[in-house]
Amino acid sequence: ASAAAGTPTEVAALATALSRAGFTADQTAKSLRGIVLGAEATDIAFADMGGIVGTILKTFGKDASQTGAVVDSLVKSANSANQTVTDVGEAMSYAASQASALGVSVDDTLALIALLADAGVKGSRAGTTIATGFNRMQIAAGGGDSEMRELIRGSAKMIGAMDQLGATVLDTEGKLLPLDQVLIAIKRQMEGLSNTDKAIFTKALFGEEAGRGFLAVLQRTEPEINKMIKGVNNAGGVAEKTREKM
């Protein structure tokens, strides 16, 4: 019962999709079972699941042998909020490169996508919220000492917001700290503010559109934030269980 099925035509379409994504024959062989399992668990086409997983593996520099773990986290992210795997994949297509560049893990990115979906921000909107928010946070956290500061249009508000926050969000190499630490550090610093001031602060730091998304996430309780992030980070076996339920 645990073996992934699929018709030869579906598997062939998936293999073609992975080949187009630059997978070698060996990488394709390593990825097939996990992708088929995930597709059957979430009722999407094999090739569509292959496209989503292939993009994540490539963008985050993961080996094909990690396909199963990525699929489990994908399924968990979709199951944890009111969204489909297609929504998650669309969000990832916008968010992945910025998240990867900042050293954010696949699982933390997927958890943030789920937190945003819970607040009604899904698909491309969630992806651009994350990409913009992460980019602005990096500039704001490191921008105070940067010679490029004056060249970054509107950077003064971002840097001022981060200075006022006084929270450390980057490590010594300029990478973002683990997502739970970052969100909770910002949340705690904002605790004394009125709702109006929270909205002003998140807009200054993340930008207007992304600010609304991050504010919705930051309004969740610390246990809710931790539960979502922990859940996606410990999603092993979720795809198989979901498939069996179906």
C-alpha positions in Angstrom: 0.0 0.0 0.0 2.9 2.3 0.5 4.2 2.1 -3.0 3.4 5.1 -5.2 1.5 4.2 -8.3 0.6 6.3 -11.3 0.2 5.3 -15.0 3.3 5.0 -17.2 2.1 8.0 -19.2 2.0 10.2 -16.0 5.4 9.0 -14.9 6.8 9.6 -18.3 5.4 13.2 -18.3 7.0 13.7 -14.8 10.4 12.4 -16.0 10.2 14.8 -19.0 9.3 17.7 -16.7 12.3 16.9 -14.4 14.6 16.6 -17.4 13.5 20.0 -18.7 14.3 21.4 -15.2 17.9 20.2 -15.7 17.7 16.9 -13.7 20.1 14.1 -14.7 18.7 10.6 -15.2 20.1 9.7 -11.8 18.5 12.7 -10.1 15.2 11.9 -11.8 15.3 8.3 -10.6 15.9 9.5 -7.0 13.1 12.1 -7.2 10.3 10.1 -8.9 8.8 8.2 -5.9 8.6 11.2 -3.6 7.0 13.4 -6.2 4.5 10.7 -7.2 3.6 10.2 -3.6 3.1 13.9 -3.1 1.0 14.3 -6.2 -1.3 11.5 -5.2 -1.6 12.9 -1.7 -2.6 16.3 -3.0 -4.5 15.3 -6.2 -2.4 17.3 -8.6 -0.7 16.2 -11.8 2.6 14.4 -11.4 4.3 16.8 -13.8 2.9 19.8 -11.9 4.2 18.5 -8.6 7.6 17.7 -10.3 7.8 21.3 -11.5 7.2 22.7 -8.0 9.6 20.3 -6.3 12.2 20.7 -9.0 12.2 24.5 -8.6 12.6 24.2 -4.8 15.4 21.7 -5.0 17.4 23.7 -7.5 16.8 27.2 -5.9 17.8 26.0 -2.4 20.7 23.9 -3.7 19.2 20.6 -2.4 20.2 17.1 -3.7 17.5 15.0 -5.4 17.8 12.5 -2.5 16.1 15.2 -0.4 12.9 15.1 -2.6 10.9 13.1 0.0 11.6 15.6 2.8 10.7 18.6 0.6 7.5 16.9 -0.6 6.5 16.2 3.1 7.1 19.9 4.0 5.1 21.0 0.9 2.1 18.8 1.8 2.3 20.0 5.5 2.4 23.6 4.5 -0.7 23.1 2.3 -2.5 21.0 4.9 -1.8 23.5 7.7 -3.6 26.4 6.1 -6.5 27.0 3.7 -4.4 26.6 0.5 -3.5 24.0 -2.2 -0.1 22.7 -3.1 -0.5 24.7 -6.3 -0.9 27.9 -4.2 2.3 26.9 -2.2 4.2 26.3 -5.4 3.2 29.7 -6.9 4.2 31.4 -3.7 7.6 29.6 -3.7 8.2 30.6 -7.3 8.3 34.2 -6.1 9.9 33.7 -2.7 12.5 31.0 -3.1 15.4 32.9 -4.6 15.3 35.7 -2.1 14.8 33.3 0.8 17.6 31.1 -0.3 20.0 34.1 -0.8 19.2 35.1 2.8 19.9 31.6 4.1 16.3 30.9 5.1 15.6 27.2 5.0 13.0 25.5 2.7 10.9 24.5 5.7 10.9 28.0 7.3 9.9 29.5 3.9 7.1 27.0 3.6 6.0 27.7 7.2 5.8 31.4 6.5 3.7 30.7 3.3 1.3 28.7 5.5 1.1 31.5 8.1 0.3 34.0 5.3 -2.3 31.7 3.8 -3.9 31.5 7.2 -4.3 35.3 7.0 -5.8 35.1 3.5 -2.6 36.0 1.6 -1.9 33.2 -0.9 -0.1 32.3 -4.1 1.8 35.1 -5.9 0.7 37.6 -3.3 2.3 35.5 -0.5 5.4 35.0 -2.6 5.9 38.7 -3.3 5.2 39.5 0.3 8.0 37.2 1.4 10.5 38.3 -1.3 9.9 42.0 -0.7 9.8 41.6 3.1 13.0 39.6 3.3 14.8 42.0 0.9 13.8 45.1 2.9 14.6 43.4 6.2 18.1 42.6 5.0 18.7 46.1 3.7 17.3 47.7 6.9 19.3 45.5 9.2 22.6 45.9 7.4 21.9 49.3 5.8 22.9 51.6 8.7 26.6 50.9 8.0 26.4 50.5 4.2 28.1 52.9 1.8 25.2 52.1 -0.5 22.7 53.5 1.9 22.1 56.7 0.1 21.6 54.9 -3.2 18.7 52.8 -1.8 15.6 54.8 -2.5 13.4 55.1 0.6 15.9 53.3 2.8 15.8 55.9 5.6 12.3 54.7 6.7 13.3 51.1 6.6 16.6 51.6 8.5 14.9 53.9 11.0 12.2 51.3 11.6 14.8 48.6 12.2 16.9 50.9 14.4 13.8 51.6 16.5 13.1 47.9 16.7 16.5 47.2 18.1 16.0 43.5 17.3 18.8 41.4 15.9 17.5 39.5 12.8 20.8 38.8 10.9 23.7 36.6 11.9 27.4 37.7 11.6 27.4 36.6 7.9 24.4 38.8 7.1 22.0 35.8 6.8 18.6 35.8 8.4 18.4 34.1 11.8 15.9 31.2 12.0 12.4 32.4 11.2 10.8 31.7 14.6 13.5 33.9 16.3 13.1 36.7 13.7 9.3 36.8 13.9 9.1 36.6 17.7 11.9 39.2 18.2 9.9 41.6 16.0 6.6 40.7 17.6 8.0 41.3 21.1 9.5 44.7 20.2 6.1 45.8 18.8 4.1 44.7 21.9 3.8 48.2 23.4 2.6 49.8 20.2 -1.0 50.7 19.3 -2.6 49.0 16.3 -2.1 52.1 14.3 1.6 52.3 15.2 2.0 48.6 14.4 0.6 49.2 10.9 2.9 52.3 10.5 5.9 50.3 11.7 5.4 47.3 9.4 4.7 49.5 6.4 7.9 51.4 7.0 9.9 48.2 7.4 8.4 45.9 4.9 6.6 48.2 2.4 2.9 48.8 2.0 1.7 45.5 0.5 4.2 43.2 2.3 3.7 45.1 5.5 0.0 44.1 5.6 1.0 40.4 5.2 3.7 40.5 7.9 1.5 42.4 10.3 -1.2 39.7 9.9 1.5 37.0 10.7 2.9 39.1 13.7 -0.6 39.4 15.2 -0.7 35.6 15.7 0.3 34.4 19.2 3.8 33.1 19.8 2.6 29.5 20.4 0.7 29.7 17.0 3.8 30.9 15.2 6.0 28.3 16.9 3.5 25.5 16.2 3.3 26.3 12.4 7.1 26.5 12.0 7.8 23.4 14.1 5.0 21.5 12.3 6.5 22.1 8.8 10.0 21.5 10.1 8.9 18.1 11.4 6.8 16.9 8.6 8.4 13.6 7.9 6.0 11.0 6.5 3.1 13.5 6.0 2.7 12.9 2.3 2.3 9.1 2.8 -0.2 9.6 5.6 -2.2 12.1 3.6 -2.2 9.8 0.5 -3.4 6.9 2.6 -6.3 9.0 4.0 -7.3 9.8 0.4 
